[in-house]
Amino acid sequence: MLKNKKRPIIAIVITLLTSIVVYRLIAGHHKTHHALTRIPVPVTVATATRENMPIYLNALGTVQAYRTVIVQPMISGPMIAVDFHQGQNVAKGQLLAQIDPRPYQAALAQTLAKLAQDRAVLTEARENLKRYEMLVKQHYTSAQQAADQAAAVAEDRALVKQDEAGVEAARTNLSYTRITAPISGRTGILQVNAGNIVSPGLSNGIVVITTLRPIYVLFSLPQQDLPEVQEALRAGSPEVLATSGSNPADEPIIDQGVLAVLDNQINANTGTLTLKARFPNPKLALWPGAFVNIRLKVRIDRDAITVPSVAVRQGPQGPFVYLVTKPTWHPIAGGQRQAVAKHSNHTPGAFAQTANVGQVIERKVVPGYSNQNVTEIISGLTAGDSVVTEGGSRLHQGATIHIQPASAGDTTNPKASRAKPSMIFH
């Protein structure tokens, strides 16, 4: 009976003890969680600056030779000599190859002989016409004979002109036995060796000559960019940069040229504009057929607010940045201080002695032109505002931060702040 009365008491005691243990565990968990939420998140920041922002339109271009000529023989015959080396730079008029000239020399000599013969006949006919005209005046011959002789003179004169044209044609054909460069440029691969019989209309010609200085790059832009391109053309010759690699904004500039041609129609199949830029190509860095990145400068935004592109984030309400506010101080107990120091690799109490601890707020912004490095902010920031560039994935509205210097090799954050705390907060 006594044992039955003790059992409820024991159960109550056990329940009370269990409740106390659970309460202490929960209280300790909340206390620890509260301490951790106050641990500053290590971040790097950058300062919004005001600068002139060049606006570029990026595209992928194809290099084209300034001029391209397929050298073709103009007459038929055996090619007896090649007077250039493959890949050689040649000047306009320079001898490239020779066709056997002997048949054409003989044809020229024949036409010259025929011309001399017909000129002699014409001279005789003219003298006879003069005599007939004199006899007609003295009534020793009829006017009909004089008229017939005048017709003979006109016929002989026409024959002489025909012979002169034949001589000119023969001389032209003889000149074609010397194949010369029609333009200045670089020769390609020789298509026909000496000893072969050549004739007009060879499929690949004898050689291809291309002009590489200057040189063109053909590229396309969406038709939505037409107004900006037209405005840039009205202002002058827009600057065009040729770069290599996957990111035009980061790659070294190969050459700098100008926009030369805007095509007179939009490609209806692709909805794009076709443009052609001209580059001086002094180092022959641009080669026909190669692909290059093109940056067409259409304008310059004066006194624009800019931040590193990594600072601009996308949220449910649109683009925003984490704006750094003035430091907010919180008392840190010994155990919490140890946790903070361990979390940020600082000694205990470091945060109570430095101004590198602050808070962030989410600030909505309206971005403008952007590349991989820099973004123009149309509204939402002013010059001098500090924004988070790295470490933002762990932040939220009102989060506490610890500002760290940017890494020395940071190329994606060129404006990361390395200033003293007094220069960071405003």
C-alpha positions in Angstrom: 0.0 0.0 0.0 2.8 2.4 0.9 4.7 1.5 -2.3 1.6 2.4 -4.4 1.4 5.9 -2.7 5.2 6.6 -3.4 4.9 5.9 -7.2 3.0 9.1 -8.1 5.4 11.2 -6.0 8.4 9.7 -7.8 6.8 10.3 -11.2 6.1 14.0 -10.3 9.7 14.4 -9.2 11.0 12.8 -12.4 8.8 15.1 -14.5 10.0 18.2 -12.7 13.6 17.2 -13.1 13.0 16.6 -16.8 11.3 19.9 -17.3 14.2 21.7 -15.6 16.7 20.0 -17.8 14.8 20.7 -21.0 14.3 24.4 -20.0 18.0 24.9 -19.3 18.8 23.3 -22.7 16.4 25.5 -24.5 17.5 28.6 -22.7 21.2 27.8 -23.4 20.4 27.1 -27.1 18.6 30.5 -27.4 21.5 32.2 -25.6 24.1 30.6 -27.9 22.0 31.4 -31.0 21.6 35.0 -29.9 25.3 35.3 -29.4 26.0 33.8 -32.8 23.6 36.0 -34.6 25.7 38.9 -33.2 28.9 37.5 -34.7 30.0 40.0 -37.4 30.2 38.4 -40.9 33.6 39.1 -42.5 33.2 41.0 -45.8 35.1 43.2 -48.2 33.6 46.5 -49.3 34.1 49.1 -52.1 33.3 52.7 -52.4 30.9 54.1 -55.0 32.7 56.6 -57.1 31.8 59.2 -59.6 33.6 58.9 -63.0 33.1 59.2 -66.7 31.7 55.9 -67.9 32.4 54.9 -71.5 29.4 52.9 -72.9 30.3 50.0 -75.1 28.3 47.6 -77.2 29.9 44.1 -77.3 29.8 41.7 -80.2 31.7 38.9 -81.9 33.4 39.9 -85.1 35.0 38.1 -88.0 38.2 39.6 -89.5 38.1 40.3 -93.3 40.9 41.4 -95.6 40.7 45.1 -96.6 41.0 43.9 -100.3 41.2 40.4 -101.7 42.1 39.6 -105.4 42.4 36.2 -107.0 45.2 36.6 -109.6 44.0 35.0 -112.9 45.8 34.6 -116.2 44.2 36.7 -118.9 45.6 34.6 -121.8 46.4 30.9 -122.5 49.8 29.4 -122.7 52.6 27.7 -120.7 53.6 29.4 -117.5 57.4 29.5 -117.8 58.3 31.3 -114.5 57.0 32.2 -111.0 58.7 35.3 -109.6 57.4 35.5 -106.0 57.5 33.4 -102.9 54.4 32.1 -101.2 53.4 34.4 -98.3 55.5 37.2 -99.6 54.4 40.9 -99.4 54.2 42.3 -102.9 53.6 45.8 -104.2 51.1 46.8 -106.9 52.6 46.2 -110.3 55.3 43.7 -109.1 56.0 40.8 -111.4 54.5 37.5 -110.2 54.7 35.1 -113.1 55.4 34.9 -116.8 53.6 33.1 -119.7 55.6 32.2 -122.8 55.5 35.4 -124.8 56.7 34.1 -128.2 53.3 33.4 -129.8 52.1 36.8 -128.8 55.2 38.5 -130.0 54.7 36.9 -133.4 51.0 37.9 -133.4 52.1 41.5 -132.7 54.6 41.5 -135.5 52.0 40.2 -137.9 49.5 42.9 -137.0 52.2 45.6 -137.3 53.1 44.4 -140.8 49.4 44.4 -141.9 49.1 47.9 -140.5 52.1 49.1 -142.5 50.7 47.5 -145.6 47.3 49.2 -145.2 48.9 52.5 -144.4 50.8 52.4 -147.7 47.6 51.6 -149.6 45.9 54.5 -147.9 48.7 56.9 -148.8 48.5 55.8 -152.5 44.7 56.2 -152.4 44.9 59.7 -151.0 47.4 60.7 -153.7 45.1 59.4 -156.4 42.2 61.3 -154.9 44.2 64.5 -155.1 44.9 63.9 -158.9 41.3 63.0 -159.6 40.1 66.2 -157.9 42.5 68.3 -160.0 41.4 66.6 -163.2 37.8 67.2 -162.4 38.5 70.9 -162.1 40.2 70.9 -165.5 37.4 68.8 -167.0 39.8 66.0 -167.9 37.8 63.3 -165.9 34.3 62.8 -164.6 33.2 63.6 -161.1 32.1 60.0 -160.7 35.7 58.8 -160.8 36.7 61.3 -158.2 33.8 60.2 -155.9 34.8 56.5 -156.4 38.3 57.3 -155.4 37.1 59.2 -152.3 35.2 56.1 -151.2 38.3 54.0 -151.7 40.3 56.4 -149.5 37.6 56.1 -146.7 37.7 52.3 -147.0 41.5 52.2 -146.7 41.3 54.6 -143.8 38.9 52.2 -142.0 41.3 49.3 -142.7 44.1 51.2 -141.1 42.0 51.9 -138.0 41.2 48.2 -137.8 44.8 47.3 -138.1 45.7 49.8 -135.3 43.1 48.2 -133.1 44.6 44.8 -133.9 48.0 46.1 -133.0 46.7 47.4 -129.6 45.0 44.0 -128.9 48.2 42.1 -129.8 50.3 44.4 -127.5 47.8 43.9 -124.7 47.9 40.2 -125.0 51.7 40.4 -125.0 51.6 42.4 -121.8 49.4 39.8 -120.3 52.3 37.3 -120.6 53.8 39.2 -117.6 51.4 38.6 -114.7 51.7 41.4 -112.2 50.2 42.2 -108.8 46.9 44.1 -109.1 47.1 45.4 -105.5 49.6 45.6 -102.7 49.3 42.9 -100.1 50.4 39.5 -99.0 50.4 36.5 -101.3 48.9 33.2 -100.3 49.6 29.6 -101.4 50.7 29.2 -105.0 48.0 27.3 -106.9 49.8 26.6 -110.2 53.5 25.8 -110.6 55.7 26.8 -113.5 55.4 24.5 -116.5 51.7 24.1 -116.4 49.4 25.4 -119.2 47.2 28.1 -117.9 44.2 29.8 -119.3 41.6 32.4 -118.1 39.1 31.2 -115.6 41.2 29.0 -113.4 39.1 27.7 -110.4 41.5 29.0 -107.8 43.6 31.3 -109.9 47.3 31.4 -109.6 47.5 33.0 -106.2 45.3 35.1 -103.8 46.6 38.5 -102.7 45.1 40.1 -99.6 45.6 43.6 -98.1 46.2 43.3 -94.4 47.0 46.9 -93.6 44.4 48.3 -92.9 42.0 45.5 -92.3 38.2 45.1 -91.7 36.2 43.3 -88.9 32.6 42.4 -89.7 30.2 42.1 -86.7 26.5 42.2 -85.9 24.4 43.9 -83.2 20.7 43.6 -82.2 18.5 45.9 -84.1 17.5 47.6 -80.8 21.0 49.2 -80.8 20.3 51.0 -84.1 19.4 54.4 -82.5 22.6 54.4 -80.3 24.8 53.5 -83.3 23.2 56.2 -85.5 23.7 58.8 -82.8 27.3 57.7 -82.4 27.8 58.0 -86.2 26.3 61.5 -86.2 28.8 62.5 -83.5 31.8 61.3 -85.6 33.6 58.1 -86.2 32.9 55.8 -83.2 35.8 54.1 -81.6 36.0 50.3 -81.9 38.3 48.1 -79.9 39.3 44.6 -80.9 40.0 42.2 -78.0 40.6 38.5 -77.6 39.2 35.9 -75.1 35.8 35.3 -73.6 35.5 38.6 -71.7 36.0 41.6 -73.9 36.1 44.0 -70.9 39.1 42.2 -69.4 41.2 41.1 -72.3 44.1 43.1 -73.7 43.3 45.3 -76.6 44.5 43.9 -79.9 43.9 47.0 -82.0 41.9 50.2 -82.0 39.9 51.3 -85.0 36.8 53.2 -86.1 33.4 52.2 -87.4 33.5 52.4 -91.2 30.2 51.1 -92.4 26.7 50.5 -91.1 24.8 48.3 -93.5 21.8 49.9 -95.2 19.3 47.2 -94.1 18.6 45.0 -91.1 18.9 41.2 -91.6 15.3 40.1 -91.5 16.2 36.5 -90.6 18.2 37.4 -87.5 17.0 40.9 -86.6 20.5 42.2 -86.5 22.5 45.1 -87.9 25.7 44.4 -89.9 28.6 46.7 -89.3 32.2 46.9 -90.5 35.1 48.5 -88.5 38.4 49.4 -90.0 41.7 48.8 -88.1 45.2 50.0 -89.0 46.6 46.5 -87.9 50.2 47.7 -87.6 51.4 44.5 -86.0 49.3 42.1 -88.2 47.6 40.9 -85.0 44.3 40.7 -86.9 44.2 37.9 -89.5 41.5 37.3 -92.1 39.0 34.6 -90.9 39.8 35.0 -87.2 37.2 35.7 -84.6 37.7 38.6 -82.2 35.6 40.4 -79.6 34.5 43.8 -80.6 33.7 46.8 -78.3 31.9 49.7 -80.0 31.9 52.9 -78.0 28.6 54.6 -78.5 28.8 57.4 -75.9 30.3 58.5 -72.5 28.1 58.9 -69.4 29.6 61.9 -67.6 29.9 61.8 -63.8 28.3 58.4 -63.5 28.1 56.6 -60.1 29.8 53.2 -60.4 30.4 50.2 -58.2 32.0 46.8 -58.8 29.6 44.6 -60.6 29.8 41.9 -57.8 28.2 44.4 -55.4 24.9 44.4 -57.3 22.6 41.5 -56.3 19.3 40.3 -57.5 16.4 39.9 -55.0 12.7 39.3 -55.1 12.1 43.0 -55.4 14.8 43.6 -58.0 18.5 44.7 -57.9 19.9 45.8 -54.6 23.2 46.3 -52.8 24.2 45.9 -49.2 25.0 49.4 -48.1 27.4 49.7 -45.1 26.1 51.9 -42.3 27.9 53.4 -39.2 29.2 51.0 -36.6 26.7 49.7 -34.0 28.3 48.5 -30.6 27.1 45.6 -28.6 28.5 44.4 -25.2 30.2 41.0 -25.7 30.5 38.6 -22.8 33.6 36.6 -22.2 32.2 33.4 -23.7 30.6 35.2 -26.6 33.8 37.1 -27.2 35.7 33.9 -27.5 33.1 32.6 -30.1 33.4 35.9 -32.1 37.2 35.8 -32.1 37.2 32.2 -33.1 34.8 32.9 -35.9 36.7 35.8 -37.4 40.3 34.8 -36.6 40.8 37.7 -34.2 41.8 37.8 -30.6 39.1 38.2 -27.9 37.9 41.7 -27.5 39.2 42.8 -30.9 35.8 43.9 -32.1 35.3 46.1 -29.1 38.5 48.1 -30.1 38.1 48.5 -33.9 35.8 50.5 -36.1 35.7 47.8 -38.7 32.5 46.4 -37.3 29.3 47.8 -38.8 25.9 47.0 -40.1 24.4 46.7 -43.6 21.0 47.5 -45.0 19.5 46.4 -48.3 19.4 49.4 -50.7 17.4 49.0 -53.9 19.3 50.4 -57.0 18.6 51.0 -60.6 21.7 49.7 -62.6 22.6 51.0 -66.0 25.4 49.9 -68.2 27.3 46.9 -66.8 30.2 44.7 -67.6 32.0 42.0 -65.7 33.9 44.5 -63.6 31.9 47.7 -63.2 28.2 48.6 -63.1 26.8 52.1 -63.5 24.1 53.0 -60.8 21.5 55.3 -62.2 19.7 55.8 -58.8 20.0 54.4 -55.3 23.5 55.4 -54.4 25.7 58.5 -54.1 29.4 58.9 -54.4 31.2 57.8 -51.3 28.7 55.1 -50.3 30.3 51.9 -49.2 28.8 48.6 -50.5 29.6 45.0 -49.8 31.4 43.2 -52.6 32.4 39.8 -51.0 30.6 37.9 -48.3 27.1 39.1 -49.1 25.7 35.6 -49.4 25.6 35.4 -45.6 24.1 38.8 -45.0 20.5 40.0 -44.3 18.9 43.3 -43.4 20.6 44.8 -40.4 23.4 42.2 -40.3 26.6 43.0 -38.4 29.7 42.9 -40.5 33.5 43.0 -40.0 35.2 44.7 -42.9 38.4 43.1 -44.1 40.9 44.4 -46.7 40.5 43.1 -50.2 42.9 40.4 -51.4 46.0 41.7 -53.2 45.2 39.7 -56.4 41.5 40.6 -56.5 40.8 41.5 -60.1 37.0 41.3 -60.0 36.8 44.0 -57.4 39.1 46.7 -58.6 37.6 49.3 -56.2 37.6 47.2 -53.1 38.3 49.4 -50.1 41.7 49.2 -48.4 41.1 52.5 -46.5 41.1 53.1 -42.8 37.7 52.8 -41.0 37.3 56.5 -40.8 37.3 56.6 -44.6 34.8 53.7 -44.9 31.9 55.1 -42.9 30.2 58.4 -43.7 
